[in-house]
Every structure is written in structure tokens, then in C-alpha cells.
């Protein structure tokens, strides 16, 4: 459908790689949370983003099980089923909820000590992985989400939606990119402190 509507745009996706003009392209993950999908856990979604000359300008997350649709456009804010969403105002790590996408992946990637420092510094910790961690940060229901072992199609829509909800998104080095395999999404107020904890 996108190809018919925008024949000059390219695509990047988990199933089909890079196709067409990569300067203006749709970045798609048809099923983010494949293992959940296979096991009938209703935490999976279709992720669609549009990237123009290296900047993501549109993002959509749709969970067809729950009917939740997060959408946003650069400069236009983020919405959940049409209602504006914003990150939380919490400004202290000791009051924050920390989410993670997988403990073994953090350990195997060499980030375990930094993660444990964040665990000790925050109020609550939960393992809501895949798209859901970013959605919960964008909706103001959690303050920090981190994960690793990622591809651009896992992150493109999520990055835009977190930022348009007023949050901040970087990799573990503090670079605002979807291309290095790690991601830290926060309500913005806690981003510098979370990065410092991760780095030690």
C-alpha cells in the first residue's frame, strides 16, 4: 500500500532489507515482539516510520490486539488513539520507574554494572520489552527504558514518539541515533543521570 501511494520512496525492513531510494524511506517492522506473537502474548505491534535524509519525521505503533495506536509527526506531538500523550514530570531517579527489554542481553553486551546502578537508584523496575517500553515512557507511565541488541526498524518509530511526547532518546553513548544497537529512552529530565549511571 505504501509503495503504491509513494512510488518514489524506499523501504527498510526486517523481512526485506533495503529496497529503493534510501534518502526518503519507510522503516517497517511488521511484528515487533515476534516471540510474544508466536506464544499468544498480546505485547506485539506493527512499527512504521518515515525517514527523510537521516531524520525520522513520522512514527506509528499499532497493537492490533489491544487496538492501541500511537502516532506522531516531527513537531506535531504524539498521540494515543487521537489523544495527546506526554512524558512524566518526575525529576528524581529515586521516584522513577525503570524498564528493561531483557536482562541477559544487557549482561552479554557488557552493561550489567551500569544497569545494576540504575536498579539501585530507581524506585521500581519492570521488564516490559519491545515497543511497549517506549510507549510507556511516551505515555508518562514510566521514566526510563533501556535495551540493546537492536536494529533500526526496532527503534525508528519509537524514537520519534518518545521525542514528540517530550522525552529524550539516545544510544548508551548519548548519541541520538537508531543505528548503534542500544537505546535509552527517558522523560528527558532523567536522561543525563541515567546515562551517567550506565557509564559508571
PyMOL commands that set and color helices and strands:
alter all, ss='L'
color gray80, all
select helices_A, chain A and resi 2-5+34-38+93-95+103-108+112-121+131-138+152-164+191-199
alter helices_A, ss='H'
color red, helices_A
select strands_A, chain A and resi 10-13+17-19+24-32+45-52+55-63+68-73+78-80+83-85+97-100+124-126+144-148+168-170+182-186
alter strands_A, ss='S'
color yellow, strands_A
deselect
rebuild
show_as cartoon
